[in-house]
Amino acid sequence: MSARRTRSLLLVLSVLTLSATARAALINLDINDNQNPDGVPAYTLENYTGAAVVGTAGDQWNYLNPPTQSAPSLTASALSQSNGAATTVSFTSVGSNFNNHRTATNALLNDYLLALAPGTFTIANLLPGKSYDLYLYSTAGSVGLGGAFTVNGGSPQSATGTVAFTGYVLGENYLQFFGVTADGSGNINGTFAPGTSGLGALNGFQISGTFLPEPASLSLIAILAVPMLRRNRQ
């Protein structure tokens, strides 16, 4: 095999290895309320962008826009990373899906899913056995309207909720779960229940860890590599 062919083969292998290797990244989801059931205050849909507890200015977010005020389940699929790269990661909430809004002067915390009774959520299509850090945002614009959460059957954590946004405060408007391991199916499973007031909110989440590109990206790279492999055999 000539040196030129060797270099070509090494290039192909490097590209395939790089594309197939999972990359540490961040996925953000902002839960919106596209309804205005009470009319007070007047509601304008706001999509959050940039950093929250983690991330940097200019980060992209995914948005879950419920089609109705109340639904038995809600799903956001094919979530993108904060840099815009596509993945197959999805989020599903079952049970606690009454959506509403309050004025918290923060586009992430203004709107939320409201837990009237315990429900569940799943972040799916992660890498089985990999560890992730999860940040859950929880406030409905009033003290006592945070939610109570468990992740993968661990110890419960609760957010107290805040009246107005003055910054992200652990235990008030967000919770953090570090080192959460995706199960054998690539899922992280949690529960979401009312807090001390009998209600609870989920405004959105951030999850950091390792994600694979969506399949189309890998297929494209494989297609581009085929001619190089053929030339190498000649």
N, C-alpha and C positions, 0 to 999 in steps of 0.2 A: 504494500500500500504506500503510495507516494505521500510526501509531506503535505502536499496540498489537500489530498483526500483525507488525510488524518485530521488536518485542521478543520475541514468541513464537517467531519463526523463529530469532532469535539464541540463545534459550534452548535450543531443540532442537539446534541445531548445536553449542552448547557442551557439552551433555550427551553427545551422540554422540562428539564429539572427545575428551572426557575419558575416556569408557568405552573407546574404541578405542586410547587412547594407553597404551603399555606403561609400567609403573611400576618404579622401582628398588626392590628388595625382597630378601628372604632366604628360602631354602628349606633346611630341616634334615631329615636322615634318620638315624635311629638303627637299626642292625641288631641284632636280638635273636636269642637262641638259646632256642627253646621246648622244647628237648630236654634231657635230663640223662643222657647216656650212661654217665658214670663214677660219678655219684652223690656225688662228692667234689670240691669242697665242695658241700653242698646248694645247689641253684640255685633262685632265685626271680626270675621275670621282672621286670625293672625298665625302665620307660619314662623316658627322659631328658626333661627340660623345662628351659626357661630358656636362659641364655647359655652358650656354650662359648668358643671363641677369639673369635668375634664374636657379636653379638646382645645382647639385654637380658633382664632378669628377666621371667619370664612368657611368653617366646616359646614358640610351639607347635612340636612336632616331628612328623614322620611316622615310622612304624615298619614295618620289614620283618621279618615273623615267618615264617621258613622253615617249611614244612609238614612237612619231614622233616630228618634230620640231614645228608643229602647229596642234592643235586639238580643236574642238568646246567645248569639256568639258573634264575634268580630275578628277579622283576620287581616293582617297586612303582610303581603308576600313579597318575595324578591327584594328584600331591603338592601339598599346601597350603603357602602361604607362612607365615612365622612369625606373622603376624597373623590366620591362619585363612582368608584369601582363597583360593579354589580356583584351580588352574591345570591345564593338561594335561601338565605336565612329568612325565617318568617316569625311572626308573632300572632298568637291567637288568645283571645280572652273569652271565657265561657262563664255566663252567670251575671257578673257585676257589670252590666253594660248599659245602664241609664246614663246618658251623657248630658252635661250641663256646663255652665260657665259662671265665673265670678270675675270681678275686676281686681286683679292682683298686680297690675302694671308690669306684667312680664308675660311675653307671648307663650312661653312654655307652660307657665303655671295658671294662666287665665282660664283654661278649659280642661276637661277631665272626664274620665269614666267615674261614675258615682256608685259605690257599693252600698246597696240597700240590704244585701244579704251576702254571705260568703260565696266567692266564686274562685275560679282557677285561671291560670295563664300558662302558656307554653312558648318558649323561644326554641324553634326547631331548626334543623339542618345545620347544626354546629358540628364540630369535629368530635366524634366519640372519644371520651377519656381526656379531652383537653380542658384546661382550667381557664375560667373567665372571671372578670370583675364586672359586677352588675350594680348600676346606680338607678334606683327607682325614685321618681319624683311624686310627691303626695301631699297636696294641700288643696282645699276648696275655698280659700279666701277667708277662713275663720279658724280660730283656735278650737281644737277638738274635731276638726274635719279632715285630719290626716287619716291614713289607712293603716291596717295591720297586715303584715306580710310574712310568709314563710317562703323559703327557696330550697328546693330539693329535700323537704322534710326537716330542715334545720330549725334552730331556735327562732321564734317569732321576733320581729322588730316592728315598732310602731312609730309613726310620725305624728307629732302633735297638731300640725297645721299652723298657718300664720295668717294674720289679717291682711297685711300688705307686704309686698316684696321689698326687702332691704338687702338681699343677698341670699346665696344658697347656704343654709344652716343645717348641718347634720342633725337628724332627729326632729327637726321642725318641718322642713319642706322636702327633704330627701333622705333616703336610706342607702347604705352601701353594703354589699355582700361580696367579699373578696374570696378568690380561690374557689369559685363554684365550678364543679366538674360536670360536663355534659355526659349524660348516660350513654349506654351502648347504642342507642338509636340517634344520638346527637341532639338530645333534648335537654333543656333546663325547665323544670316544672315548678310552679309556685302557686300559692294561695293568696287571695286578696279579700279582706274582710273589713267590715265597718270598724271604726275606731271608737273612742270613748263616748262620742256623741250619738252613736248608732248609725252613723254614716261614715263613709271614707272615700278618698279620691285617689285616682291614678292618673297623673298628668302625662307620663311618658317615661322613657328610660334611655340609658346609655349602656352599652356593653362593649368591653374592650377585651381583646384576645386574638386568636388566630382563626382566620376565615379563608376558605378556598374560593377562587374566582368561580363565577357561574359557568356552567358547562360550555356555553357557546364560545367563550374566550379560549378554553382549552382546545376545542374542536378546530378553531381557526388556526391556532399555532400548529396543531398536528397536520393540518392540510398544507400549510406553508412548508413544513419540514419534509413532506413526502418527496418532492422533486430533488431535494438535496440528498436524501438517502439513496434515491435511484442513481443519481450521478456518481455517488460514492461507490456503488457496486460495479459501475462500468470500468 
